[in-house]
């Protein structure tokens, strides 16, 4: 009886040890620690298919250098000022809007990363990264101040916006490059469904000469507020196509070209003549 018991105990111990060291996909990461136990991957991506950290870091540095070279060569500060100055304030006065004095503006657009679940991981594309960085560099203290004045005293809520009113997340936007907390504002009451951080008090921003007061947002009608998102769609031959997406439904396009060390607006016909330039 004792022999049988010891045999069973040894067998159980062997099975437990084997299960603890089992590596079903043969990638060197045991199933217990593998987020993708059936698909071979790498340790840097928790056992899922991916790109090694040193490769991602080297690619990120190269793309950062490319972004700096672009902005230095083509004076992106002057371009960003021009893009903001071309905002058409009349769209914020539409009769279809639920409020005449609130504008929801997206100050931060797109982030690209390596998807942990993808079976065919790829490095972020250069043109996508460059357009994303340019979009997210549009807004600075000077441009935001200009926008507040251009919106004629409207209350400006900052947000992440992904193309329509149903996907808006209201946020307090602040960064080292853009200290929005320097601007005058008031508290805004936002339904939890629209909040980026439910533990955070949210604020709107107004021209410093205007009165601040508490306001509230209707979550079921958020797509009826005035809104603005700016996308950089394409870069080619020292020129850029920009989409101004107004009120979550209207896209307006403008083209800008760098000529004689200065950016200027050009027509669609002029822009369409250029071939896509590889970055």
Secondary structure, 3 states (H helix, E strand, C coil): CHHHHHHHHHHHHHHHHHHHCCCCCCCCCCHHHCCCCCCCCCHHHCCCCCCCHHHHHHHHHHHHHHHHHHHHHHCHHHHHHHHHHCCCHHHHHCCCCCCCCEEEEECCCCCCCCCCCCCCCCCCCHHHHHHHHHHHCCCCHHHHHHHHHHCCCCEEEEEECCCCHHHCEECCCCCCCCCHHHCCEEEEECCHHHECCCCCCEEEECCCCCCCCCEECCHHHHHHCEEEEEEEEEEECCEEEEEEEECCCEEEEEEEEEECCEEEEECHHHHHCCCCCCC
